[in-house]
Amino acid sequence: MAELYRVLEEGKVGIFESPTGTGKSLSLICGALSWLRDFEEKKKQEEAHLLADEPNGHDKQRQSSWELDWITDFVQKKEERDMVNKLKEEQIRRKKREDRLEKIRHNVQLKYASKRKRLEDDETEHLLQLSKQMSTELGPDVLEQLDRSEEELILAEYESDEEKKVASGLDEDDDDDLEEEHVTKIYYCSRTHSQLAQFVHEVQKSPFGEEIRLVSLGSRQNLCVNEEVRCLGAVQLINDRCMEMQKNKHGKKSEGEESGGKKRHVSRAVCPFYSYEQMQFLRDEVLVKVKDIEQLVALGKETKACPYYGSRFAIPAAQLVVLPYQMLLHESTRCASGIKLKDQVVIIDEAHNLIDTITCIHSTEVSGSQLCCAHSQLLQYMDRYRKRLKAKNLMYIKQILYLLERFVSILGGNVNQNPNTQSISQAGTELKSINDFLFQSQIDNINLFKVCPPVEAEDDQPKMASPLMQIERFLSALTSANQDGRVILNRQGTVTQSSLKFLLLNPAVHFAKVLKECRAVIIAGGTMQPVSDFREQLLSCAGVDADRVVEFSCGHVIPPDNILPIILCSGPSNQQLEFTYQKRDLPQMMDELGRILGNLCNMVPGGVVCFFPSYEYEKQVYTHWERTGLLTRLATKKKLFQEPKKANQVEQVLAEYSKCIKRCSQVGGQMTGALLFSVVGGKMSEGINFSDDLGRCVVMVGMPYPNIRSPELQEKMVYLDRTLPRTAGQAPSRMLIENLCMKAVNQSIGRAIRHQRDFASILLLDHRYARPSIFNKLPQWIKERTEIKPTFGLAFAVLRKFHREKRPDGSEAS
């Protein structure tokens, strides 16, 4: 792929579109790894050339530039010597690493030596624990009337990052020399752990499977092997317990120090898997052979090493790092994970929702009940341990208490009263700039950077175990620049039902850091159209020049005659199809839709998937058809299924849908398959494959425009109109609405064609799809094959011929 090589070699930003079924991820990464191999070879040759020229390099320089000032000459010589010394050190480190990995690869005994030592250490630790228990039973100590379990709750003296720098006199980069060299690598990220696992399996089977140094990163929930921690279930509970155990391990040296003439004998749990030696061993095992998350967890259990931290140790030497979106896109999480993007390559797959992902990661909401609960907990903590707390910690706690009090007050409540029973007098939604919110809350004089340390992002933004964690995220969001976000005050009924939400308006401010540091960035997906959002909202706003952006795409692997997309402008009774908010509720419009589906069910074998713009409209149409008797008529040809709202019911519905279609194809008879009513943006419009008979026809009802009455969307529209120029006479806000609609459409209709021999028809039921501004936002491989039919008769004839020719026996659905 010449375009890919150009992006990587010249340090461009690539937007890569390749439909499902083309082996997109594997072909993309194989191309990138081929470039990486060439790059490493070229780098070695350049290093060898520099080192070979070392003895006479200075003489050549002196002969050609006698007029150089002696200071300039001295500086140049020093820079050359420093560069040569650095190259020599890198070569030594690289040789040591390669020798170590080669030994592990070929010497099986080394793999088990560390395990045996660990078992011996466990036995020793067990004996020490028994000894401690016996000592405890003989005479327990009491520490100033505090329980032992409470001693660890006392905060160590907190210093903000600024204060740490002043106190230590160190810069951030002082420790760089102690860290292992970060080789040039590729960071590959996708949305879910299952997608990443599938990608790793593809790499294992590829030509690079035996030689590549690959490491998979994940959350604690996916990688933790400590059963006592895993059983906690909730992501935040697991994170909190893990961090607590780490603190106990790092702080155990001070546990025996004297305090007020008495020795502390505090028993604190530490994680037996957090062993530096064992994690180093796990790191080497990871680098020797490609492993997915499950294999990494199994290795961690076998070696009694933590896969979560052990995998991080492997990052510097890895050539390919596989990780979920959040670990790459959230700066604090990126830094905590040991990820360094300087001069590296980043590939973001499944990136059609990249803008929304960045926005969601950096937007956060706290409810009134969380604010009141956090205030109550923190106040009780301060009252109980006031005499034990350092003065500086006490000051910060009082500041946070004040912040919480003001936040509840701005919602119309009082922290000293029950939030469930406090009524809000003026309900409604109000949007404020960050500065206006800080002024109105009377907290503009508090330095939020000192109160709030960086917080790691989690995979699915789960409900926090402690309300203080959610509030910490909210405070961190308030440190954003005034123009980059808004605060939404949502006052509803009671304080408990009310909330404060930070909305990120400018995702480019966070993505810009990735673009600035990386050598090259590739944004890839099966359905990337329309790409104007990526260019304008992410790249242009992040300061990327237009000439640095390269768009390239692959055509679909299916033959042109295996897909039939049709834009249908009117129904069987010549009713114009226009499912706008004003017209879609009309009985004649719902009846016309029913007649179209009735004809399709008589003609199309197997499964028909019908996408509605919302759950509410799907329910409205379903109820109308029940009343008119249309559902009964449809059910004679297809068994009817509805997409459930609950995520845990989706698998069951899909299984029954699939089973019904399979049974109908085997048995025959009047019932020819199934009809599934689904929703755009719902559980089945992304990530679900309706391949083969599961989706022989996909129907899109109307155009799923977003709700423009949403305060968040309205604020985003105002922001874009104020920030971006008009395009072809069209306002950026209008472009946003159309792009959001068409991205949702493209994702939904792409559920059908999933492999080379698959075939399906696609019906877009609305005459507005024929407008050039809308039509041009369809994926290229669909757009070039789309037929616009003004009447149903013309469309029906083409559809009947298509499905008759594609059936093995040449027949229609009987």
C-alpha positions in Angstrom: 0.0 0.0 0.0 1.9 3.0 -1.3 -0.3 5.5 0.5 0.3 3.9 3.8 4.1 3.8 3.3 4.0 7.5 2.3 2.1 8.4 5.5 4.6 6.6 7.7 7.7 7.7 5.9 6.8 11.3 5.6 5.1 11.7 9.0 1.6 12.4 7.7 -1.9 11.9 9.2 -3.8 9.3 7.2 -7.6 8.7 7.0 -8.0 5.1 5.9 -11.3 3.6 4.9 -11.7 -0.1 4.1 -15.0 -2.0 4.2 -15.4 -5.1 6.4 -14.4 -8.3 4.6 -11.2 -6.8 3.1 -9.0 -7.9 6.0 -8.6 -4.2 6.8 -6.9 -4.5 10.2 -4.5 -7.2 9.2 -3.5 -5.6 5.8 -3.1 -2.3 7.6 -0.8 -3.6 10.3 1.2 -5.9 8.0 1.9 -2.8 5.8 2.9 -0.8 8.9 5.1 -3.6 10.2 6.8 -3.9 6.9 7.6 -0.2 7.0 8.9 -0.6 10.6 11.2 -3.4 9.6 12.7 -1.3 6.8 12.9 1.7 9.1 14.8 -0.3 11.8 17.2 -1.6 9.2 17.8 1.8 7.8 18.4 3.2 11.3 21.0 0.5 12.0 22.8 1.2 8.8 22.9 5.0 9.7 24.2 4.2 13.2 26.9 1.9 11.8 27.9 4.6 9.3 28.2 7.3 12.0 30.2 5.0 14.3 32.5 4.0 11.4 33.2 7.6 10.6 33.9 8.6 14.2 37.8 8.7 14.1 38.2 11.0 11.1 34.9 12.9 11.2 36.3 15.9 13.0 39.3 16.3 10.7 37.0 16.5 7.7 35.0 19.1 9.5 38.1 21.1 10.3 39.5 21.0 6.7 36.3 22.4 5.2 35.6 25.1 7.7 38.8 26.8 8.9 36.9 30.0 9.5 34.7 28.6 12.2 34.9 30.2 15.6 36.6 27.9 18.1 33.5 28.0 20.4 31.3 26.9 17.6 33.8 24.2 16.6 33.9 23.0 20.2 30.1 22.8 20.5 29.8 20.9 17.3 32.5 18.4 18.3 30.8 17.9 21.7 27.4 17.3 20.0 29.0 14.7 17.7 30.7 13.0 20.6 27.5 13.0 22.7 25.5 11.5 19.7 28.1 8.8 19.2 28.2 7.9 22.9 24.4 7.7 22.9 24.4 5.4 19.9 26.9 3.2 21.6 24.8 3.0 24.8 21.7 2.2 22.8 23.5 -0.6 20.9 24.7 -2.1 24.2 21.2 -2.0 25.7 19.7 -3.4 22.5 22.3 -6.2 22.4 21.6 -7.1 26.1 17.9 -7.2 25.5 18.2 -9.4 22.4 20.5 -11.8 24.1 18.2 -12.1 27.1 15.2 -12.7 24.9 17.1 -15.2 22.8 18.1 -17.2 25.9 14.5 -17.3 27.1 13.3 -18.3 23.7 15.6 -21.3 23.5 16.2 -22.3 27.1 13.2 -23.9 28.7 14.8 -24.2 32.1 15.0 -20.4 32.5 11.3 -20.3 32.2 10.8 -22.3 35.3 13.7 -21.1 37.5 12.0 -17.9 38.4 8.8 -19.8 39.1 10.6 -22.2 41.6 12.1 -19.2 43.3 8.7 -17.6 43.6 7.3 -20.7 45.3 10.2 -20.7 47.8 9.5 -17.0 48.5 5.8 -17.8 49.0 6.6 -20.5 51.6 8.9 -18.1 53.4 6.2 -15.4 53.4 3.7 -17.8 54.7 5.9 -18.7 57.7 6.4 -15.0 58.4 2.7 -14.4 58.4 2.1 -17.3 60.9 4.8 -15.8 63.1 3.1 -12.4 63.0 -0.3 -13.9 63.8 1.2 -15.6 66.9 2.8 -12.3 68.0 -0.5 -10.5 67.6 -2.4 -13.1 69.7 0.1 -12.7 72.5 -0.2 -8.9 72.8 -2.0 -6.5 70.5 -1.0 -2.9 70.6 -3.3 0.1 70.6 -2.4 3.2 68.7 -3.8 6.3 70.3 -7.3 4.8 70.5 -7.4 4.1 66.8 -8.2 0.7 65.3 -5.4 -0.8 63.3 -7.7 -1.0 60.3 -8.2 2.8 60.6 -4.5 3.7 60.8 -4.1 3.4 57.0 -6.8 6.0 56.5 -4.6 8.8 57.8 -3.4 10.8 54.8 0.3 11.2 54.1 1.2 14.8 53.7 -0.1 15.8 50.3 1.9 18.0 48.0 0.7 19.3 44.6 2.9 18.7 41.6 4.2 22.2 41.8 5.2 21.9 45.4 7.0 18.6 44.7 9.1 20.2 42.0 10.1 23.1 44.3 10.8 20.8 47.2 13.0 18.4 45.2 14.5 20.8 42.8 14.0 18.2 40.0 12.6 18.6 36.5 10.2 16.1 35.0 12.9 14.6 32.7 15.5 13.9 35.4 14.6 10.2 35.6 14.7 9.6 31.8 18.2 8.2 31.9 17.1 5.5 34.4 14.4 4.2 32.0 14.8 1.6 29.3 15.0 2.9 25.7 11.7 3.2 23.9 12.2 1.7 20.5 10.3 3.0 17.5 6.9 1.2 17.7 3.3 1.1 16.5 0.5 1.8 18.9 -2.7 0.0 17.7 -5.9 0.8 19.5 -9.5 -0.1 19.0 -12.8 0.2 20.9 -13.2 -3.1 22.9 -11.1 -5.8 24.3 -12.8 -8.4 22.1 -11.8 -6.5 19.0 -8.2 -6.2 20.2 -8.1 -10.0 21.0 -9.4 -10.8 17.5 -6.7 -8.5 16.1 -3.9 -10.2 18.1 -5.1 -13.6 16.8 -4.8 -12.3 13.3 -1.2 -11.0 14.0 -0.3 -14.5 15.4 -1.3 -16.1 12.1 0.4 -13.4 10.0 4.0 -13.6 8.5 5.1 -11.4 11.5 3.6 -13.7 14.2 6.9 -15.4 15.1 9.2 -12.4 15.1 7.2 -9.4 16.3 7.5 -8.1 19.9 3.9 -7.4 20.8 2.3 -6.4 24.1 -1.4 -6.2 24.9 -2.5 -3.6 27.4 -5.8 -3.6 29.3 -7.7 -2.6 32.4 -7.2 -4.1 35.8 -10.6 -5.7 35.4 -9.4 -7.7 32.4 -5.8 -8.4 33.7 -6.0 -8.7 37.4 -5.1 -12.3 38.7 -5.6 -11.6 42.4 -8.8 -13.4 43.1 -9.4 -11.4 46.3 -9.4 -8.3 44.2 -11.2 -9.7 41.1 -14.1 -10.8 43.1 -15.0 -7.2 43.9 -16.5 -7.0 40.4 -16.9 -3.3 39.9 -14.1 -1.6 38.0 -13.6 1.2 40.4 -13.6 -1.1 43.5 -10.9 -3.2 41.8 -8.9 -0.1 41.0 -9.2 1.3 44.5 -8.1 -2.0 46.1 -5.2 -2.4 43.7 -3.9 1.1 44.4 -4.3 0.6 48.1 -2.3 -2.6 48.0 0.4 -0.8 46.1 0.6 2.0 48.6 0.9 -0.6 51.4 3.8 -2.3 49.6 5.7 0.9 49.0 5.0 2.2 52.5 5.8 -0.9 54.5 9.3 0.3 55.3 8.0 3.1 57.3 5.5 1.0 59.2 8.0 0.3 62.0 9.0 3.9 62.4 8.5 5.4 65.8 5.6 7.9 66.3 5.3 9.7 69.6 7.6 7.2 71.3 5.6 4.2 70.2 6.2 1.9 67.3 3.6 1.3 64.7 2.7 -2.3 64.1 0.1 -1.9 61.4 -0.8 -5.0 59.4 -1.7 -4.1 55.8 -2.5 -6.3 52.9 -0.1 -6.3 49.9 -0.6 -8.0 46.6 1.5 -11.2 46.3 1.5 -10.7 42.5 3.2 -7.3 42.6 6.7 -8.6 42.6 9.3 -6.7 40.6 11.4 -9.8 39.8 8.4 -11.8 38.6 7.0 -9.0 36.6 10.4 -8.6 34.8 10.2 -12.3 34.0 6.6 -11.9 32.7 7.8 -8.9 30.6 10.4 -11.1 28.9 7.9 -13.9 28.3 5.5 -11.4 26.7 8.3 -10.1 24.3 9.4 -13.5 23.3 6.0 -14.7 22.0 2.8 -12.9 20.9 0.1 -13.3 23.6 -3.5 -12.0 23.8 -5.2 -10.8 27.0 -6.3 -14.3 28.0 -2.9 -15.8 27.4 -1.3 -12.9 29.4 -3.7 -13.6 32.3 -2.8 -17.4 32.2 0.9 -16.5 32.2 0.4 -14.2 35.2 -1.3 -16.9 37.2 1.4 -19.4 36.3 4.4 -17.1 37.2 2.6 -15.4 40.0 3.2 -12.0 38.4 0.8 -9.1 37.8 -0.1 -9.0 34.1 -1.4 -5.4 34.5 1.9 -3.9 35.6 4.1 -6.6 34.0 2.7 -5.8 30.5 3.6 -2.1 31.1 7.2 -3.1 31.7 7.3 -4.5 28.2 6.2 -1.3 26.5 9.7 0.2 25.9 11.1 -2.8 24.0 7.8 -3.7 22.2 7.4 -3.1 18.5 3.6 -3.3 18.5 1.5 -2.2 21.5 -2.2 -3.1 21.4 -4.5 -1.1 23.7 -8.0 0.2 24.1 -9.0 3.8 23.1 -9.1 5.2 26.5 -5.5 4.3 27.4 -4.2 6.3 24.4 -6.6 9.2 24.2 -6.7 10.2 27.9 -3.4 12.0 28.8 -3.2 11.1 32.5 -4.0 7.4 31.7 -1.4 7.4 29.0 1.3 8.8 31.3 0.4 6.4 34.1 0.7 3.5 31.7 4.2 4.4 30.6 3.1 5.2 27.1 5.5 7.6 25.3 4.2 8.8 21.9 7.3 10.9 20.9 8.2 9.9 17.3 6.0 6.8 17.4 3.2 5.6 15.0 -0.4 5.5 16.2 -3.1 3.5 14.4 -6.7 4.1 15.6 -9.0 1.5 14.2 -12.8 1.5 14.3 -12.4 5.3 14.4 -15.8 6.2 12.9 -16.9 7.4 16.5 -13.5 8.9 17.4 -14.8 12.4 18.0 -17.6 11.1 20.2 -15.2 8.9 22.1 -12.8 11.8 22.9 -15.8 13.9 24.0 -17.2 11.2 26.3 -13.8 10.4 27.9 -13.3 14.1 28.9 -17.0 14.9 29.7 -18.3 14.0 33.2 -21.4 14.4 35.3 -22.1 14.4 39.0 -25.5 14.1 40.6 -26.8 16.1 43.5 -26.9 13.0 45.7 -23.3 12.3 44.9 -22.3 15.8 45.9 -24.2 15.5 49.2 -22.9 12.0 49.9 -19.3 13.1 49.3 -19.7 16.1 51.5 -21.1 14.0 54.3 -18.3 11.4 54.0 -15.5 13.9 53.9 -16.9 15.9 56.8 -17.1 12.8 59.0 -13.6 11.9 58.0 -12.3 15.4 58.9 -14.1 15.4 62.2 -12.8 11.9 63.2 -9.2 12.4 62.2 -8.8 16.2 62.6 -6.1 15.9 65.3 -4.1 13.4 63.2 -4.1 15.3 59.9 -1.3 17.6 58.7 -2.2 21.3 58.5 -1.8 21.3 54.7 -4.1 18.3 54.3 -6.7 19.9 56.6 -6.6 23.0 54.4 -7.2 21.0 51.2 -10.1 19.0 52.8 -11.8 22.2 53.9 -11.4 23.6 50.4 -13.1 20.5 48.9 -15.9 20.7 51.5 -16.5 24.3 50.4 -16.5 23.3 46.7 -19.1 20.6 47.4 -21.3 23.0 49.5 -21.2 25.6 46.6 -22.1 23.0 44.0 -25.1 21.8 45.9 -26.1 25.4 46.5 -26.0 26.3 42.8 -28.4 23.5 42.1 -30.7 25.0 44.7 -30.1 22.7 47.6 -28.4 22.5 51.0 -25.7 19.9 51.9 -27.0 19.7 55.4 -30.4 18.4 54.3 -31.6 15.1 52.8 -31.1 15.4 49.0 -34.1 13.0 48.4 -36.5 15.3 50.1 -35.2 18.7 49.0 -37.4 20.1 46.2 -36.0 22.3 43.5 -38.1 25.5 43.0 -36.8 26.4 39.5 -36.5 23.2 37.4 -34.8 23.3 34.0 -31.5 23.2 32.2 -29.0 26.0 32.2 -25.7 26.2 30.3 -22.7 28.2 31.5 -19.2 28.8 30.4 -16.5 27.4 32.8 -15.6 30.9 34.0 -19.2 32.0 34.6 -19.8 28.7 36.5 -16.8 29.3 38.7 -17.8 32.9 39.5 -21.4 32.0 40.2 -20.3 29.2 42.5 -17.9 31.6 44.2 -15.0 29.2 43.8 -12.9 31.2 41.3 -10.3 32.0 44.0 -9.5 28.2 44.5 -6.6 26.6 42.6 -8.3 23.5 41.2 -5.0 22.2 39.8 -3.7 21.8 43.4 -6.9 20.3 44.8 -7.3 17.8 42.0 -4.5 15.4 40.9 -4.7 13.7 37.4 -7.2 10.9 37.2 -7.0 7.8 35.0 -9.9 7.2 32.6 -11.6 3.8 32.6 -12.9 1.7 29.7 -16.6 2.3 30.0 -16.9 5.2 32.4 -18.6 3.1 35.0 -20.4 4.2 38.1 -17.8 5.1 40.7 -17.5 3.1 44.0 -16.9 6.4 45.8 -18.7 9.7 44.9 -15.4 11.5 45.6 -13.9 9.8 42.5 -16.6 11.2 40.2 -16.2 14.6 41.8 -12.5 14.4 41.3 -13.2 14.0 37.5 -15.5 16.9 37.5 -13.0 19.2 39.3 -10.3 18.1 36.8 -12.7 18.9 33.9 -13.2 22.4 35.3 -9.5 23.2 34.8 -10.1 23.2 31.0 -9.8 26.4 29.0 -13.0 28.5 29.1 -13.7 28.2 25.4 -13.2 24.4 25.3 -16.2 23.4 27.4 -19.5 24.2 29.0 -21.1 23.4 32.4 -24.7 22.2 32.2 -26.8 22.7 35.3 -29.7 20.3 35.2 -32.2 21.1 37.9 -35.0 18.4 38.2 -37.5 17.9 41.0 -35.2 17.2 43.9 -31.5 17.6 44.6 -31.0 13.9 44.0 -32.4 14.1 40.5 -30.4 17.2 39.6 -26.9 17.2 38.3 -23.9 19.1 37.1 -22.3 18.1 33.8 -19.1 19.2 32.1 -19.4 19.0 28.3 -16.3 19.1 26.2 -16.8 21.2 23.1 -13.4 21.0 21.5 -12.0 17.4 21.3 -9.1 18.6 19.2 -7.5 20.2 22.3 -6.8 16.7 23.6 -6.1 15.0 20.3 -3.7 17.7 19.4 -1.2 16.3 22.0 -1.3 13.0 20.2 -0.8 14.5 16.8 2.0 16.8 18.0 4.1 14.0 19.6 3.6 11.2 17.1 5.6 10.6 14.0 2.5 9.6 12.1 -1.2 8.9 12.9 -3.6 6.7 11.0 -7.3 7.0 11.6 -8.9 3.9 10.1 -12.4 2.3 9.9 -14.7 0.3 7.7 -17.1 3.3 7.4 -15.3 6.6 7.7 -17.6 8.7 5.5 -18.3 11.6 5.8 -14.7 12.5 6.6 -15.2 16.3 6.8 -15.8 16.0 10.6 -12.3 14.4 11.1 -10.6 17.0 9.0 -12.3 20.1 10.5 -13.2 19.2 14.1 -10.1 17.1 14.9 -7.3 17.9 12.5 -7.8 21.5 11.5 -8.7 22.6 15.0 -5.6 20.8 16.3 -3.4 22.8 14.0 -2.7 20.1 11.3 -2.1 21.6 7.9 -4.3 20.3 5.1 -1.2 19.1 3.1 -0.2 16.8 6.0 -3.6 14.9 5.7 -3.8 11.9 3.3 -7.0 10.1 2.5 -6.9 6.6 1.1 -9.4 3.8 0.8 -9.8 0.2 -0.4 -12.8 -0.9 -2.5 -15.0 -3.7 -1.2 -14.0 -7.3 -2.1 -17.5 -8.3 -3.2 -18.4 -8.4 -6.9 -20.4 -5.3 -8.0 -23.5 -7.3 -8.6 -23.6 -8.7 -5.1 -25.1 -5.6 -3.6 -28.1 -3.6 -4.7 -28.5 -0.2 -2.9 -31.7 1.6 -3.8 -33.0 5.1 -2.8 -36.8 4.8 -2.9 -38.7 8.1 -3.3 -42.3 6.8 -3.1 -44.3 3.8 -2.0 -46.7 1.4 -3.7 -49.6 3.9 -3.5 -47.4 6.8 -4.8 -47.1 8.4 -1.4 -43.9 10.4 -1.3 -41.5 9.0 1.3 -40.5 11.8 3.6 -40.1 10.7 7.3 -39.5 14.1 8.8 -40.7 14.9 12.3 -43.7 16.7 10.8 -44.8 13.9 8.5 -43.7 10.6 9.9 -46.5 10.3 12.4 -49.2 10.6 9.7 -51.2 7.3 9.4 -50.8 7.3 5.6 -47.0 7.4 6.0 -47.0 4.5 8.4 -49.4 2.5 6.2 -47.1 3.1 3.2 -44.1 1.8 5.1 -46.1 -1.3 6.0 -47.0 -1.9 2.4 -43.3 -1.7 1.4 -42.3 -4.2 4.1 -45.2 -6.5 3.1 -43.9 -6.7 -0.5 -40.3 -7.2 0.6 -41.3 -10.1 2.9 -43.1 -11.8 0.0 -40.0 -11.5 -2.2 -36.9 -11.6 0.0 -35.9 -14.9 1.5 -34.1 -15.3 4.9 -33.7 -12.3 7.2 -34.9 -8.7 6.7 -33.5 -6.0 9.1 -35.5 -2.8 9.3 -33.8 0.2 11.0 -36.0 2.9 12.6 -34.7 6.3 13.6 -35.6 5.9 17.3 -37.1 3.4 19.8 -40.1 5.8 20.3 -40.9 5.8 16.5 -40.4 2.0 16.2 -42.9 1.5 19.1 -45.4 4.0 17.5 -45.3 2.3 14.2 -45.5 -1.2 15.7 -48.6 -0.1 17.7 -50.2 1.4 14.6 -49.7 -1.8 12.6 -51.1 -3.9 15.5 -54.2 -1.8 15.3 -54.6 -2.0 11.5 -53.9 -5.8 11.3 -50.7 -5.3 9.2 -48.5 -7.2 11.8 -50.7 -10.2 11.4 -50.2 -10.2 7.7 -46.4 -9.7 8.0 -46.2 -12.6 10.5 -47.5 -15.0 7.9 -44.3 -14.7 5.9 -41.7 -13.7 8.5 -41.5 -14.2 12.2 -41.3 -10.8 13.9 -38.5 -9.7 16.3 -37.9 -6.4 18.1 -34.6 -5.1 19.3 -34.6 -5.0 23.1 -33.6 -1.9 25.0 -31.7 -3.9 27.6 -28.2 -4.9 26.6 -28.3 -8.3 28.4 -31.3 -9.4 26.2 -29.6 -8.7 22.8 -27.8 -12.0 22.6 -31.0 -14.0 23.3 -33.0 -12.1 20.6 -30.2 -12.5 18.0 -29.9 -16.3 18.8 -33.7 -16.8 18.3 -33.7 -14.7 15.2 -30.8 -16.7 13.7 -32.4 -20.0 14.7 -35.7 -19.1 13.1 -34.0 -18.2 9.8 -32.0 -21.4 9.7 -35.0 -23.5 10.5 -37.1 -21.9 7.8 -34.4 -22.4 5.1 -34.2 -26.1 6.0 -37.9 -26.9 6.4 -39.4 -24.7 3.8 -43.1 -23.8 3.8 -45.0 -20.5 3.9 -42.7 -19.0 6.6 -39.6 -17.8 4.7 -37.5 -16.3 7.5 -37.6 -13.4 10.0 -38.1 -9.7 10.1 -36.1 -7.8 12.8 -37.1 -4.3 13.8 -34.0 -2.5 15.0 -33.0 1.1 15.9 -30.3 3.3 14.5 -27.7 3.9 17.2 -29.1 1.0 19.2 -27.5 -2.2 20.3 -27.7 -3.8 16.9 -26.5 -0.9 14.6 -22.8 -1.4 15.5 -20.7 -4.4 16.1 -23.4 -6.9 15.1 -22.9 -8.9 11.8 -26.0 -9.7 9.8 -24.1 -11.8 7.3 -25.5 -14.2 4.7 -29.2 -15.2 5.4 -29.3 -13.1 8.6 -29.5 -9.9 6.4 -30.5 -10.4 2.8 -32.2 -7.0 2.9 -31.5 -4.0 5.1 -34.2 -1.3 5.2 -33.5 2.3 6.5 -36.7 4.2 7.5 -36.2 7.9 7.0 -33.1 9.9 8.1 -32.0 9.5 11.7 -31.2 13.2 12.4 -30.1 13.8 16.1 -32.4 15.7 18.4 -31.6 19.4 17.8 -33.5 20.4 20.9 -30.7 18.8 23.0 -28.9 21.5 25.0 -25.6 19.7 24.4 -26.1 19.6 20.7 -27.3 23.2 20.5 -24.2 24.4 22.3 -21.9 22.3 20.0 -23.6 23.8 17.0 -23.1 27.4 18.3 -19.4 26.6 19.1 -18.8 25.2 15.6 -20.5 28.2 13.9 -18.3 30.5 15.9 -15.1 28.5 15.4 -15.1 27.0 11.8 -15.7 28.7 8.4 -18.6 27.9 6.2 -18.1 25.1 3.6 -19.7 25.5 0.2 -22.0 28.1 1.6 -23.2 25.7 4.4 -22.9 26.5 8.1 -20.7 24.2 10.2 -23.7 23.5 12.4 -25.7 22.2 9.5 -22.8 20.1 8.3 -22.6 18.6 11.8 -26.3 17.6 11.8 -26.0 16.0 8.4 -22.8 14.2 9.2 -24.1 12.8 12.4 -27.1 11.5 10.5 -25.1 9.9 7.7 -22.5 8.3 10.0 -25.4 6.5 11.8 -26.9 5.5 8.4 -23.6 4.2 7.1 -22.9 2.2 10.2 -26.3 0.6 10.1 -26.5 -0.4 6.4 -22.9 -1.8 6.7 -24.1 -4.5 9.0 -25.2 -6.7 6.0 -22.2 -7.4 3.6 -19.6 -9.1 5.7 -17.5 -11.3 3.4 -16.6 -11.8 -0.3 -19.4 -14.2 -1.2 -22.1 -12.3 0.7 -24.9 -10.5 -1.0 -27.8 -8.2 0.1 -30.1 -5.4 -1.0 -30.3 -2.0 0.8 -33.3 0.2 0.7 -33.1 3.8 1.8 -36.7 4.9 2.3 -36.7 8.7 1.9 -36.5 10.9 -1.2 -34.0 13.2 0.7 -31.3 10.6 0.2 -31.2 11.6 -3.5 -30.0 15.1 -2.6 -26.4 15.6 -3.8 -25.2 16.8 -0.3 -26.6 13.7 1.3 -25.9 11.2 -1.5 -22.2 12.1 -1.5 -21.9 11.1 2.1 -22.6 7.5 1.4 -19.5 5.2 1.5 -17.8 5.1 -1.9 -18.4 1.3 -2.4 -22.2 1.8 -1.8 -22.5 5.1 -3.6 -21.1 3.9 -6.9 -23.7 1.1 -7.0 -26.7 3.0 -5.8 -29.8 3.3 -8.0 -32.4 6.1 -7.4 -35.9 4.9 -8.1 -38.7 7.5 -8.1 -41.5 4.9 -8.0 -42.0 1.6 -6.1 -42.8 -0.4 -9.2 -39.4 0.3 -10.8 -37.6 -0.5 -7.5 -39.7 -3.7 -7.0 -38.8 -5.1 -10.5 -35.0 -4.6 -9.9 -35.2 -6.1 -6.4 -37.1 -9.2 -7.6 -34.6 -9.8 -10.3 -31.7 -9.4 -7.9 -32.9 -11.8 -5.3 -34.1 -14.3 -7.9 -30.7 -14.5 -9.5 -28.9 -14.8 -6.2 -31.0 -17.7 -4.9 -29.4 -21.1 -5.7 -32.6 -22.4 -7.2 -33.5 -19.2 -9.0 -36.8 -18.8 -7.1 -38.3 -16.1 -4.9 -39.6 -16.4 -1.4 -42.7 -18.4 -1.9 
